[in-house]
Amino acid sequence: MANTIWTIEEFTCAGCSMNYTATREEHAEAHSGTFKCSICSGVVHTWSGKHHFFGWEAVKTKPPVFGRRWAGAGG
Ligand SMILES: [Zn+2]
């Protein structure tokens, strides 16, 4: 079997700041491709060369904390 080198890389969508991870696989032949954000359809990453990216996954980040601003001084 040929040696296969996989590395996980992380990308951030420039459009909506969504984070994604993808597995980069080294190849002996050139590949090219594009991954588009599933949320805003912006291009997250474009690649070409002797590697390929697959297994794109959105990174589940903690939801923003909407501070507990219970002013309690209702009106
Ligand atoms: Zn996006």
N, CA, C, O and the ligand as a Tripos MOL2 file, in Angstrom:
@<TRIPOS>MOLECULE
protein
  301   299    76     0     0
PROTEIN
NO_CHARGES

@<TRIPOS>ATOM
      1 N           0.8350   -1.2070    0.0000 N.3       1 MET1
      2 CA          0.0000    0.0000    0.0000 C.3       1 MET1
      3 C           0.8680    1.2550    0.0000 C.2       1 MET1
      4 O           1.9040    1.3160    0.6620 O.2       1 MET1
      5 N           0.4410    2.2070   -0.7230 N.am      2 ALA2
      6 CA          1.1940    3.4710   -0.7470 C.3       2 ALA2
      7 C           1.0060    4.1950    0.5780 C.2       2 ALA2
      8 O          -0.0170    4.0760    1.2520 O.2       2 ALA2
      9 N           1.9980    4.9160    0.8990 N.am      3 ASN3
     10 CA          1.8750    5.7190    2.1130 C.3       3 ASN3
     11 C           0.8940    6.8540    1.8610 C.2       3 ASN3
     12 O           0.9620    7.5520    0.8500 O.2       3 ASN3
     13 N           0.0080    7.0110    2.7820 N.am      4 THR4
     14 CA         -0.9700    8.0870    2.6500 C.3       4 THR4
     15 C          -0.8220    9.0260    3.8390 C.2       4 THR4
     16 O          -0.8480    8.6150    4.9980 O.2       4 THR4
     17 N          -0.6690   10.2650    3.5150 N.am      5 ILE5
     18 CA         -0.5120   11.2560    4.5810 C.3       5 ILE5
     19 C          -1.7700   12.0990    4.6500 C.2       5 ILE5
     20 O          -2.1170   12.8050    3.7030 O.2       5 ILE5
     21 N          -2.4360   12.0150    5.7650 N.am      6 TRP6
     22 CA         -3.6290   12.8270    5.9640 C.3       6 TRP6
     23 C          -3.3660   13.8130    7.0820 C.2       6 TRP6
     24 O          -2.8240   13.4740    8.1340 O.2       6 TRP6
     25 N          -3.7560   15.0050    6.8270 N.am      7 THR7
     26 CA         -3.6670   16.0100    7.8880 C.3       7 THR7
     27 C          -4.9720   16.7860    7.9220 C.2       7 THR7
     28 O          -5.5980   17.0350    6.8920 O.2       7 THR7
     29 N          -5.3540   17.1500    9.0960 N.am      8 ILE8
     30 CA         -6.5760   17.9370    9.2490 C.3       8 ILE8
     31 C          -6.1990   19.4130    9.2300 C.2       8 ILE8
     32 O          -5.2970   19.8560    9.9410 O.2       8 ILE8
     33 N          -6.9100   20.1520    8.4030 N.am      9 GLU9
     34 CA         -6.6620   21.5890    8.3690 C.3       9 GLU9
     35 C          -7.9660   22.3170    8.6430 C.2       9 GLU9
     36 O          -9.0610   21.8190    8.3810 O.2       9 GLU9
     37 N          -7.8020   23.4930    9.1700 N.am     10 GLU10
     38 CA         -8.9810   24.2730    9.5350 C.3      10 GLU10
     39 C          -9.0640   25.5240    8.6790 C.2      10 GLU10
     40 O          -8.0590   26.1680    8.3790 O.2      10 GLU10
     41 N         -10.2770   25.8470    8.2990 N.am     11 PHE11
     42 CA        -10.5080   27.0110    7.4520 C.3      11 PHE11
     43 C         -11.6530   27.8260    8.0240 C.2      11 PHE11
     44 O         -12.5380   27.3110    8.7070 O.2      11 PHE11
     45 N         -11.6060   29.0910    7.7270 N.am     12 THR12
     46 CA        -12.6790   29.9720    8.1810 C.3      12 THR12
     47 C         -13.2930   30.6470    6.9670 C.2      12 THR12
     48 O         -12.5860   31.1870    6.1170 O.2      12 THR12
     49 N         -14.5970   30.6100    6.8960 N.am     13 CYS13
     50 CA        -15.2900   31.2710    5.8020 C.3      13 CYS13
     51 C         -15.1160   32.7730    5.9370 C.2      13 CYS13
     52 O         -15.3560   33.3520    6.9960 O.2      13 CYS13
     53 N         -14.6960   33.3870    4.8480 N.am     14 ALA14
     54 CA        -14.4910   34.8320    4.8820 C.3      14 ALA14
     55 C         -15.8290   35.5690    4.9010 C.2      14 ALA14
     56 O         -15.9130   36.7320    5.2970 O.2      14 ALA14
     57 N         -16.8670   34.8650    4.4650 N.am     15 GLY15
     58 CA        -18.1600   35.5270    4.3790 C.3      15 GLY15
     59 C         -18.9200   35.5670    5.6830 C.2      15 GLY15
     60 O         -19.4980   36.5920    6.0450 O.2      15 GLY15
     61 N         -18.9210   34.4330    6.4020 N.am     16 CYS16
     62 CA        -19.7550   34.3750    7.5950 C.3      16 CYS16
     63 C         -18.9670   33.8860    8.8170 C.2      16 CYS16
     64 O         -19.5350   33.6890    9.8910 O.2      16 CYS16
     65 N         -17.6670   33.6960    8.6430 N.am     17 SER17
     66 CA        -16.7950   33.3030    9.7530 C.3      17 SER17
     67 C         -17.0670   31.9000   10.2860 C.2      17 SER17
     68 O         -16.6230   31.5420   11.3770 O.2      17 SER17
     69 N         -17.7950   31.1180    9.5100 N.am     18 MET18
     70 CA        -18.0070   29.7410    9.9120 C.3      18 MET18
     71 C         -16.6870   28.9970    9.8030 C.2      18 MET18
     72 O         -15.9250   29.1970    8.8580 O.2      18 MET18
     73 N         -16.4250   28.1410   10.7730 N.am     19 ASN19
     74 CA        -15.1920   27.3670   10.7410 C.3      19 ASN19
     75 C         -15.4570   25.9730   10.1800 C.2      19 ASN19
     76 O         -16.4710   25.3410   10.4760 O.2      19 ASN19
     77 N         -14.5400   25.5300    9.3870 N.am     20 TYR20
     78 CA        -14.6290   24.1920    8.8100 C.3      20 TYR20
     79 C         -13.3030   23.4770    8.9850 C.2      20 TYR20
     80 O         -12.2420   24.0960    9.0600 O.2      20 TYR20
     81 N         -13.3900   22.1830    9.0480 N.am     21 THR21
     82 CA        -12.1800   21.3860    8.9860 C.3      21 THR21
     83 C         -12.2780   20.4740    7.7710 C.2      21 THR21
     84 O         -13.3640   20.0680    7.3570 O.2      21 THR21
     85 N         -11.1320   20.1700    7.2240 N.am     22 ALA22
     86 CA        -11.0770   19.2670    6.0790 C.3      22 ALA22
     87 C          -9.8320   18.4170    6.2110 C.2      22 ALA22
     88 O          -8.8380   18.8060    6.8240 O.2      22 ALA22
     89 N          -9.9230   17.2560    5.6220 N.am     23 THR23
     90 CA         -8.7720   16.3680    5.6360 C.3      23 THR23
     91 C          -7.9990   16.5530    4.3360 C.2      23 THR23
     92 O          -8.5410   16.4170    3.2390 O.2      23 THR23
     93 N          -6.7410   16.8610    4.4930 N.am     24 ARG24
     94 CA         -5.8770   17.0420    3.3400 C.3      24 ARG24
     95 C          -5.1430   15.7420    3.0610 C.2      24 ARG24
     96 O          -4.5000   15.1590    3.9340 O.2      24 ARG24
     97 N          -5.2610   15.3200    1.8360 N.am     25 GLU25
     98 CA         -4.6070   14.0810    1.4420 C.3      25 GLU25
     99 C          -3.5770   14.3780    0.3680 C.2      25 GLU25
    100 O          -3.8850   15.0150   -0.6390 O.2      25 GLU25
    101 N          -2.3740   13.9220    0.5820 N.am     26 GLU26
    102 CA         -1.3160   14.1460   -0.4110 C.3      26 GLU26
    103 C          -1.4680   13.1510   -1.5530 C.2      26 GLU26
    104 O          -1.7380   11.9690   -1.3410 O.2      26 GLU26
    105 N          -1.2900   13.6500   -2.7450 N.am     27 HIS27
    106 CA         -1.4000   12.8090   -3.9200 C.3      27 HIS27
    107 C          -0.1550   12.9340   -4.7810 C.2      27 HIS27
    108 O           0.5960   13.9030   -4.6800 O.2      27 HIS27
    109 N           0.0420   11.9600   -5.6070 N.am     28 ALA28
    110 CA          1.1670   12.0280   -6.5320 C.3      28 ALA28
    111 C           0.8030   12.8580   -7.7630 C.2      28 ALA28
    112 O           1.6690   13.3630   -8.4780 O.2      28 ALA28
    113 N          -0.5050   12.9820   -7.9840 N.am     29 GLU29
    114 CA         -0.9500   13.7580   -9.1300 C.3      29 GLU29
    115 C          -1.6950   14.9960   -8.6680 C.2      29 GLU29
    116 O          -2.2330   15.0470   -7.5620 O.2      29 GLU29
    117 N          -1.7120   15.9610   -9.5170 N.am     30 ALA30
    118 CA         -2.3570   17.2190   -9.1460 C.3      30 ALA30
    119 C          -3.8790   17.0880   -9.1290 C.2      30 ALA30
    120 O          -4.4830   16.4130   -9.9630 O.2      30 ALA30
    121 N          -4.4500   17.7400   -8.1740 N.am     31 HIS31
    122 CA         -5.9090   17.8090   -8.0680 C.3      31 HIS31
    123 C          -6.2780   19.2660   -7.8520 C.2      31 HIS31
    124 O          -5.4510   20.0860   -7.4520 O.2      31 HIS31
    125 N          -7.5030   19.5590   -8.1180 N.am     32 SER32
    126 CA         -7.9690   20.8980   -7.7960 C.3      32 SER32
    127 C          -9.4210   20.8060   -7.3890 C.2      32 SER32
    128 O         -10.1410   19.8870   -7.7780 O.2      32 SER32
    129 N          -9.8270   21.7540   -6.6160 N.am     33 GLY33
    130 CA        -11.2070   21.7330   -6.1630 C.3      33 GLY33
    131 C         -11.5350   22.9990   -5.4080 C.2      33 GLY33
    132 O         -10.6710   23.8300   -5.1270 O.2      33 GLY33
    133 N         -12.7780   23.1180   -5.0950 N.am     34 THR34
    134 CA        -13.2620   24.2810   -4.3670 C.3      34 THR34
    135 C         -14.2770   23.8170   -3.3490 C.2      34 THR34
    136 O         -15.0890   22.9320   -3.6200 O.2      34 THR34
    137 N         -14.2250   24.4140   -2.1870 N.am     35 PHE35
    138 CA        -15.2560   24.1250   -1.1950 C.3      35 PHE35
    139 C         -16.0060   25.4070   -0.8990 C.2      35 PHE35
    140 O         -15.4120   26.4430   -0.5970 O.2      35 PHE35
    141 N         -17.3160   25.3180   -0.9910 N.am     36 LYS36
    142 CA        -18.1370   26.5000   -0.7220 C.3      36 LYS36
    143 C         -18.8800   26.3380    0.5900 C.2      36 LYS36
    144 O         -19.3090   25.2450    0.9600 O.2      36 LYS36
    145 N         -19.0150   27.4300    1.2620 N.am     37 CYS37
    146 CA        -19.6960   27.4630    2.5450 C.3      37 CYS37
    147 C         -21.1470   27.0280    2.3700 C.2      37 CYS37
    148 O         -21.8400   27.4580    1.4470 O.2      37 CYS37
    149 N         -21.5840   26.1670    3.2800 N.am     38 SER38
    150 CA        -22.9620   25.6900    3.1830 C.3      38 SER38
    151 C         -23.9440   26.7120    3.7280 C.2      38 SER38
    152 O         -25.1560   26.5660    3.5650 O.2      38 SER38
    153 N         -23.4320   27.7300    4.3650 N.am     39 ILE39
    154 CA        -24.3060   28.7390    4.9520 C.3      39 ILE39
    155 C         -24.4700   29.9360    4.0260 C.2      39 ILE39
    156 O         -25.5880   30.3530    3.7200 O.2      39 ILE39
    157 N         -23.3450   30.4800    3.5850 N.am     40 CYS40
    158 CA        -23.4380   31.7010    2.7710 C.3      40 CYS40
    159 C         -22.9880   31.4720    1.3310 C.2      40 CYS40
    160 O         -22.9770   32.4050    0.5280 O.2      40 CYS40
    161 N         -22.6180   30.2390    1.0030 N.am     41 SER41
    162 CA        -22.2040   29.8860   -0.3540 C.3      41 SER41
    163 C         -20.9320   30.5890   -0.8020 C.2      41 SER41
    164 O         -20.5920   30.5760   -1.9850 O.2      41 SER41
    165 N         -20.2380   31.1930    0.1340 N.am     42 GLY42
    166 CA        -18.9710   31.8120   -0.2160 C.3      42 GLY42
    167 C         -17.9040   30.7450   -0.3640 C.2      42 GLY42
    168 O         -18.0090   29.6600    0.2090 O.2      42 GLY42
    169 N         -16.8940   31.0570   -1.1230 N.am     43 VAL43
    170 CA        -15.8030   30.1010   -1.3130 C.3      43 VAL43
    171 C         -14.9200   30.1230   -0.0760 C.2      43 VAL43
    172 O         -14.3330   31.1440    0.2810 O.2      43 VAL43
    173 N         -14.8470   28.9710    0.5620 N.am     44 VAL44
    174 CA        -14.0300   28.8650    1.7680 C.3      44 VAL44
    175 C         -12.5800   28.5620    1.4000 C.2      44 VAL44
    176 O         -11.6480   29.1250    1.9740 O.2      44 VAL44
    177 N         -12.4100   27.6800    0.4510 N.am     45 HIS45
    178 CA        -11.0460   27.3240    0.0760 C.3      45 HIS45
    179 C         -11.0230   26.7760   -1.3390 C.2      45 HIS45
    180 O         -11.8950   26.0130   -1.7550 O.2      45 HIS45
    181 N         -10.0140   27.1870   -2.0500 N.am     46 THR46
    182 CA         -9.7730   26.6620   -3.3870 C.3      46 THR46
    183 C          -8.3650   26.1040   -3.4080 C.2      46 THR46
    184 O          -7.4310   26.7300   -2.9080 O.2      46 THR46
    185 N          -8.2220   24.9620   -3.9690 N.am     47 TRP47
    186 CA         -6.8960   24.3580   -3.9740 C.3      47 TRP47
    187 C          -6.5760   23.7490   -5.3260 C.2      47 TRP47
    188 O          -7.4610   23.3790   -6.0970 O.2      47 TRP47
    189 N          -5.2970   23.6590   -5.5820 N.am     48 SER48
    190 CA         -4.8130   22.9530   -6.7640 C.3      48 SER48
    191 C          -3.3670   22.5740   -6.4800 C.2      48 SER48
    192 O          -2.5940   23.3630   -5.9370 O.2      48 SER48
    193 N          -3.0370   21.4020   -6.8430 N.am     49 GLY49
    194 CA         -1.6950   20.9170   -6.5630 C.3      49 GLY49
    195 C          -1.7550   19.4420   -6.2300 C.2      49 GLY49
    196 O          -2.7600   18.7690   -6.4570 O.2      49 GLY49
    197 N          -0.6830   18.9720   -5.7010 N.am     50 LYS50
    198 CA         -0.6040   17.5410   -5.4240 C.3      50 LYS50
    199 C          -1.2050   17.1820   -4.0800 C.2      50 LYS50
    200 O          -0.5900   16.5110   -3.2510 O.2      50 LYS50
    201 N          -2.3860   17.6360   -3.9010 N.am     51 HIS51
    202 CA         -3.1170   17.3120   -2.6770 C.3      51 HIS51
    203 C          -4.5970   17.5380   -2.9470 C.2      51 HIS51
    204 O          -4.9890   18.1770   -3.9230 O.2      51 HIS51
    205 N          -5.3820   17.0020   -2.0660 N.am     52 HIS52
    206 CA         -6.8220   17.1090   -2.2290 C.3      52 HIS52
    207 C          -7.4280   17.2640   -0.8390 C.2      52 HIS52
    208 O          -6.8700   16.7950    0.1530 O.2      52 HIS52
    209 N          -8.5540   17.9170   -0.7850 N.am     53 PHE53
    210 CA         -9.2370   18.0810    0.4920 C.3      53 PHE53
    211 C         -10.5810   17.3640    0.4280 C.2      53 PHE53
    212 O         -11.3040   17.4460   -0.5650 O.2      53 PHE53
    213 N         -10.8910   16.6690    1.4950 N.am     54 PHE54
    214 CA        -12.1840   15.9980    1.5440 C.3      54 PHE54
    215 C         -12.6420   15.9530    2.9940 C.2      54 PHE54
    216 O         -11.9180   16.3510    3.9070 O.2      54 PHE54
    217 N         -13.8290   15.4720    3.1790 N.am     55 GLY55
    218 CA        -14.3400   15.3330    4.5360 C.3      55 GLY55
    219 C         -14.6030   16.6680    5.2080 C.2      55 GLY55
    220 O         -14.3380   16.8380    6.3970 O.2      55 GLY55
    221 N         -15.1140   17.5920    4.4580 N.am     56 TRP56
    222 CA        -15.3980   18.9100    5.0270 C.3      56 TRP56
    223 C         -16.4820   18.8180    6.0910 C.2      56 TRP56
    224 O         -17.5320   18.2050    5.8970 O.2      56 TRP56
    225 N         -16.1900   19.4430    7.2040 N.am     57 GLU57
    226 CA        -17.1750   19.4610    8.2840 C.3      57 GLU57
    227 C         -17.2120   20.8320    8.9210 C.2      57 GLU57
    228 O         -16.1860   21.4810    9.1210 O.2      57 GLU57
    229 N         -18.3970   21.2420    9.2280 N.am     58 ALA58
    230 CA        -18.5440   22.5170    9.9310 C.3      58 ALA58
    231 C         -18.1380   22.2860   11.3810 C.2      58 ALA58
    232 O         -18.4810   21.2710   11.9880 O.2      58 ALA58
    233 N         -17.4190   23.2260   11.9050 N.am     59 VAL59
    234 CA        -16.9840   23.1140   13.2940 C.3      59 VAL59
    235 C         -18.0670   23.6850   14.1950 C.2      59 VAL59
    236 O         -18.4960   24.8300   14.0530 O.2      59 VAL59
    237 N         -18.4820   22.8560   15.1080 N.am     60 LYS60
    238 CA        -19.5060   23.3120   16.0510 C.3      60 LYS60
    239 C         -18.8280   24.1830   17.1160 C.2      60 LYS60
    240 O         -18.0450   23.7060   17.9370 O.2      60 LYS60
    241 N         -19.1430   25.4070   17.0700 N.am     61 THR61
    242 CA        -18.5600   26.2990   18.0640 C.3      61 THR61
    243 C         -19.5910   26.6180   19.1320 C.2      61 THR61
    244 O         -20.7960   26.4500   18.9440 O.2      61 THR61
    245 N         -19.0840   27.0750   20.2330 N.am     62 LYS62
    246 CA        -19.9890   27.4300   21.3110 C.3      62 LYS62
    247 C         -20.8740   28.5860   20.8740 C.2      62 LYS62
    248 O         -20.4040   29.5330   20.2440 O.2      62 LYS62
    249 N         -22.1210   28.5070   21.2010 N.am     63 PRO63
    250 CA        -22.9970   29.6200   20.8300 C.3      63 PRO63
    251 C         -22.5700   30.8610   21.5900 C.2      63 PRO63
    252 O         -22.0740   30.7840   22.7140 O.2      63 PRO63
    253 N         -22.7670   31.9790   20.9710 N.am     64 PRO64
    254 CA        -22.3970   33.2160   21.6680 C.3      64 PRO64
    255 C         -23.2050   33.3570   22.9490 C.2      64 PRO64
    256 O         -24.3660   32.9570   23.0310 O.2      64 PRO64
    257 N         -22.5690   33.9200   23.9100 N.am     65 VAL65
    258 CA        -23.2550   34.1040   25.1860 C.3      65 VAL65
    259 C         -23.9740   35.4400   25.1720 C.2      65 VAL65
    260 O         -23.3680   36.5100   25.1110 O.2      65 VAL65
    261 N         -25.2490   35.3330   25.2290 N.am     66 PHE66
    262 CA        -26.0220   36.5650   25.3050 C.3      66 PHE66
    263 C         -26.1450   36.9130   26.7730 C.2      66 PHE66
    264 O         -27.0240   36.4200   27.4810 O.2      66 PHE66
    265 N         -25.2850   37.7330   27.1930 N.am     67 GLY67
    266 CA        -25.1750   38.0530   28.6140 C.3      67 GLY67
    267 C         -26.4950   38.0780   29.3670 C.2      67 GLY67
    268 O         -27.5450   38.4470   28.8420 O.2      67 GLY67
    269 N         -26.3910   37.6850   30.5710 N.am     68 ARG68
    270 CA        -27.6040   37.6760   31.4020 C.3      68 ARG68
    271 C         -27.8740   39.0860   31.9060 C.2      68 ARG68
    272 O         -27.6330   39.4360   33.0620 O.2      68 ARG68
    273 N         -28.3650   39.8350   31.0100 N.am     69 ARG69
    274 CA        -28.5610   41.2400   31.3860 C.3      69 ARG69
    275 C         -29.9760   41.4250   31.9150 C.2      69 ARG69
    276 O         -30.8190   42.1000   31.3250 O.2      69 ARG69
    277 N         -30.1810   40.8060   33.0260 N.am     70 TRP70
    278 CA        -31.4980   40.9390   33.6420 C.3      70 TRP70
    279 C         -31.4960   42.2330   34.4400 C.2      70 TRP70
    280 O         -31.2840   42.2410   35.6520 O.2      70 TRP70
    281 N         -31.7280   43.2750   33.7590 N.am     71 ALA71
    282 CA        -31.6610   44.5870   34.4010 C.3      71 ALA71
    283 C         -32.5790   44.6250   35.6200 C.2      71 ALA71
    284 O         -32.2360   45.1950   36.6550 O.2      71 ALA71
    285 N         -33.7290   44.0200   35.4810 N.am     72 GLY72
    286 CA        -34.6270   43.9950   36.6250 C.3      72 GLY72
    287 C         -35.2040   45.3530   36.9650 C.2      72 GLY72
    288 O         -35.8850   45.5250   37.9760 O.2      72 GLY72
    289 N         -34.9240   46.2890   36.1230 N.am     73 ALA73
    290 CA        -35.4550   47.6180   36.4170 C.3      73 ALA73
    291 C         -36.5640   47.9340   35.4340 C.2      73 ALA73
    292 O         -36.7420   49.0710   34.9980 O.2      73 ALA73
    293 N         -37.2950   46.8990   35.1060 N.am     74 GLY74
    294 CA        -38.3310   47.0340   34.0960 C.3      74 GLY74
    295 C         -39.1590   48.2910   34.2460 C.2      74 GLY74
    296 O         -39.1500   48.9850   35.2630 O.2      74 GLY74
    297 N         -39.8580   48.5290   33.1860 N.am     75 GLY75
    298 CA        -40.5880   49.7790   33.2780 C.3      75 GLY75
    299 C         -41.9670   49.5350   32.8810 C.2      75 GLY75
    300 O         -42.7810   50.4580   32.8810 O.2      75 GLY75
    301 ZN        -19.9230   31.3270    4.9680 Zn       76 ZN76
@<TRIPOS>BOND
     1     1     2 1
     2     2     3 1
     3     3     4 2
     4     3     5 am
     5     5     6 1
     6     6     7 1
     7     7     8 2
     8     7     9 am
     9     9    10 1
    10    10    11 1
    11    11    12 2
    12    11    13 am
    13    13    14 1
    14    14    15 1
    15    15    16 2
    16    15    17 am
    17    17    18 1
    18    18    19 1
    19    19    20 2
    20    19    21 am
    21    21    22 1
    22    22    23 1
    23    23    24 2
    24    23    25 am
    25    25    26 1
    26    26    27 1
    27    27    28 2
    28    27    29 am
    29    29    30 1
    30    30    31 1
    31    31    32 2
    32    31    33 am
    33    33    34 1
    34    34    35 1
    35    35    36 2
    36    35    37 am
    37    37    38 1
    38    38    39 1
    39    39    40 2
    40    39    41 am
    41    41    42 1
    42    42    43 1
    43    43    44 2
    44    43    45 am
    45    45    46 1
    46    46    47 1
    47    47    48 2
    48    47    49 am
    49    49    50 1
    50    50    51 1
    51    51    52 2
    52    51    53 am
    53    53    54 1
    54    54    55 1
    55    55    56 2
    56    55    57 am
    57    57    58 1
    58    58    59 1
    59    59    60 2
    60    59    61 am
    61    61    62 1
    62    62    63 1
    63    63    64 2
    64    63    65 am
    65    65    66 1
    66    66    67 1
    67    67    68 2
    68    67    69 am
    69    69    70 1
    70    70    71 1
    71    71    72 2
    72    71    73 am
    73    73    74 1
    74    74    75 1
    75    75    76 2
    76    75    77 am
    77    77    78 1
    78    78    79 1
    79    79    80 2
    80    79    81 am
    81    81    82 1
    82    82    83 1
    83    83    84 2
    84    83    85 am
    85    85    86 1
    86    86    87 1
    87    87    88 2
    88    87    89 am
    89    89    90 1
    90    90    91 1
    91    91    92 2
    92    91    93 am
    93    93    94 1
    94    94    95 1
    95    95    96 2
    96    95    97 am
    97    97    98 1
    98    98    99 1
    99    99   100 2
   100    99   101 am
   101   101   102 1
   102   102   103 1
   103   103   104 2
   104   103   105 am
   105   105   106 1
   106   106   107 1
   107   107   108 2
   108   107   109 am
   109   109   110 1
   110   110   111 1
   111   111   112 2
   112   111   113 am
   113   113   114 1
   114   114   115 1
   115   115   116 2
   116   115   117 am
   117   117   118 1
   118   118   119 1
   119   119   120 2
   120   119   121 am
   121   121   122 1
   122   122   123 1
   123   123   124 2
   124   123   125 am
   125   125   126 1
   126   126   127 1
   127   127   128 2
   128   127   129 am
   129   129   130 1
   130   130   131 1
   131   131   132 2
   132   131   133 am
   133   133   134 1
   134   134   135 1
   135   135   136 2
   136   135   137 am
   137   137   138 1
   138   138   139 1
   139   139   140 2
   140   139   141 am
   141   141   142 1
   142   142   143 1
   143   143   144 2
   144   143   145 am
   145   145   146 1
   146   146   147 1
   147   147   148 2
   148   147   149 am
   149   149   150 1
   150   150   151 1
   151   151   152 2
   152   151   153 am
   153   153   154 1
   154   154   155 1
   155   155   156 2
   156   155   157 am
   157   157   158 1
   158   158   159 1
   159   159   160 2
   160   159   161 am
   161   161   162 1
   162   162   163 1
   163   163   164 2
   164   163   165 am
   165   165   166 1
   166   166   167 1
   167   167   168 2
   168   167   169 am
   169   169   170 1
   170   170   171 1
   171   171   172 2
   172   171   173 am
   173   173   174 1
   174   174   175 1
   175   175   176 2
   176   175   177 am
   177   177   178 1
   178   178   179 1
   179   179   180 2
   180   179   181 am
   181   181   182 1
   182   182   183 1
   183   183   184 2
   184   183   185 am
   185   185   186 1
   186   186   187 1
   187   187   188 2
   188   187   189 am
   189   189   190 1
   190   190   191 1
   191   191   192 2
   192   191   193 am
   193   193   194 1
   194   194   195 1
   195   195   196 2
   196   195   197 am
   197   197   198 1
   198   198   199 1
   199   199   200 2
   200   199   201 am
   201   201   202 1
   202   202   203 1
   203   203   204 2
   204   203   205 am
   205   205   206 1
   206   206   207 1
   207   207   208 2
   208   207   209 am
   209   209   210 1
   210   210   211 1
   211   211   212 2
   212   211   213 am
   213   213   214 1
   214   214   215 1
   215   215   216 2
   216   215   217 am
   217   217   218 1
   218   218   219 1
   219   219   220 2
   220   219   221 am
   221   221   222 1
   222   222   223 1
   223   223   224 2
   224   223   225 am
   225   225   226 1
   226   226   227 1
   227   227   228 2
   228   227   229 am
   229   229   230 1
   230   230   231 1
   231   231   232 2
   232   231   233 am
   233   233   234 1
   234   234   235 1
   235   235   236 2
   236   235   237 am
   237   237   238 1
   238   238   239 1
   239   239   240 2
   240   239   241 am
   241   241   242 1
   242   242   243 1
   243   243   244 2
   244   243   245 am
   245   245   246 1
   246   246   247 1
   247   247   248 2
   248   247   249 am
   249   249   250 1
   250   250   251 1
   251   251   252 2
   252   251   253 am
   253   253   254 1
   254   254   255 1
   255   255   256 2
   256   255   257 am
   257   257   258 1
   258   258   259 1
   259   259   260 2
   260   259   261 am
   261   261   262 1
   262   262   263 1
   263   263   264 2
   264   263   265 am
   265   265   266 1
   266   266   267 1
   267   267   268 2
   268   267   269 am
   269   269   270 1
   270   270   271 1
   271   271   272 2
   272   271   273 am
   273   273   274 1
   274   274   275 1
   275   275   276 2
   276   275   277 am
   277   277   278 1
   278   278   279 1
   279   279   280 2
   280   279   281 am
   281   281   282 1
   282   282   283 1
   283   283   284 2
   284   283   285 am
   285   285   286 1
   286   286   287 1
   287   287   288 2
   288   287   289 am
   289   289   290 1
   290   290   291 1
   291   291   292 2
   292   291   293 am
   293   293   294 1
   294   294   295 1
   295   295   296 2
   296   295   297 am
   297   297   298 1
   298   298   299 1
   299   299   300 2
@<TRIPOS>SUBSTRUCTURE
     1 MET1         2 RESIDUE 1 A MET
     2 ALA2         6 RESIDUE 1 A ALA
     3 ASN3        10 RESIDUE 1 A ASN
     4 THR4        14 RESIDUE 1 A THR
     5 ILE5        18 RESIDUE 1 A ILE
     6 TRP6        22 RESIDUE 1 A TRP
     7 THR7        26 RESIDUE 1 A THR
     8 ILE8        30 RESIDUE 1 A ILE
     9 GLU9        34 RESIDUE 1 A GLU
    10 GLU10       38 RESIDUE 1 A GLU
    11 PHE11       42 RESIDUE 1 A PHE
    12 THR12       46 RESIDUE 1 A THR
    13 CYS13       50 RESIDUE 1 A CYS
    14 ALA14       54 RESIDUE 1 A ALA
    15 GLY15       58 RESIDUE 1 A GLY
    16 CYS16       62 RESIDUE 1 A CYS
    17 SER17       66 RESIDUE 1 A SER
    18 MET18       70 RESIDUE 1 A MET
    19 ASN19       74 RESIDUE 1 A ASN
    20 TYR20       78 RESIDUE 1 A TYR
    21 THR21       82 RESIDUE 1 A THR
    22 ALA22       86 RESIDUE 1 A ALA
    23 THR23       90 RESIDUE 1 A THR
    24 ARG24       94 RESIDUE 1 A ARG
    25 GLU25       98 RESIDUE 1 A GLU
    26 GLU26      102 RESIDUE 1 A GLU
    27 HIS27      106 RESIDUE 1 A HIS
    28 ALA28      110 RESIDUE 1 A ALA
    29 GLU29      114 RESIDUE 1 A GLU
    30 ALA30      118 RESIDUE 1 A ALA
    31 HIS31      122 RESIDUE 1 A HIS
    32 SER32      126 RESIDUE 1 A SER
    33 GLY33      130 RESIDUE 1 A GLY
    34 THR34      134 RESIDUE 1 A THR
    35 PHE35      138 RESIDUE 1 A PHE
    36 LYS36      142 RESIDUE 1 A LYS
    37 CYS37      146 RESIDUE 1 A CYS
    38 SER38      150 RESIDUE 1 A SER
    39 ILE39      154 RESIDUE 1 A ILE
    40 CYS40      158 RESIDUE 1 A CYS
    41 SER41      162 RESIDUE 1 A SER
    42 GLY42      166 RESIDUE 1 A GLY
    43 VAL43      170 RESIDUE 1 A VAL
    44 VAL44      174 RESIDUE 1 A VAL
    45 HIS45      178 RESIDUE 1 A HIS
    46 THR46      182 RESIDUE 1 A THR
    47 TRP47      186 RESIDUE 1 A TRP
    48 SER48      190 RESIDUE 1 A SER
    49 GLY49      194 RESIDUE 1 A GLY
    50 LYS50      198 RESIDUE 1 A LYS
    51 HIS51      202 RESIDUE 1 A HIS
    52 HIS52      206 RESIDUE 1 A HIS
    53 PHE53      210 RESIDUE 1 A PHE
    54 PHE54      214 RESIDUE 1 A PHE
    55 GLY55      218 RESIDUE 1 A GLY
    56 TRP56      222 RESIDUE 1 A TRP
    57 GLU57      226 RESIDUE 1 A GLU
    58 ALA58      230 RESIDUE 1 A ALA
    59 VAL59      234 RESIDUE 1 A VAL
    60 LYS60      238 RESIDUE 1 A LYS
    61 THR61      242 RESIDUE 1 A THR
    62 LYS62      246 RESIDUE 1 A LYS
    63 PRO63      250 RESIDUE 1 A PRO
    64 PRO64      254 RESIDUE 1 A PRO
    65 VAL65      258 RESIDUE 1 A VAL
    66 PHE66      262 RESIDUE 1 A PHE
    67 GLY67      266 RESIDUE 1 A GLY
    68 ARG68      270 RESIDUE 1 A ARG
    69 ARG69      274 RESIDUE 1 A ARG
    70 TRP70      278 RESIDUE 1 A TRP
    71 ALA71      282 RESIDUE 1 A ALA
    72 GLY72      286 RESIDUE 1 A GLY
    73 ALA73      290 RESIDUE 1 A ALA
    74 GLY74      294 RESIDUE 1 A GLY
    75 GLY75      298 RESIDUE 1 A GLY
    76 ZN76       301 GROUP 0 **** ****
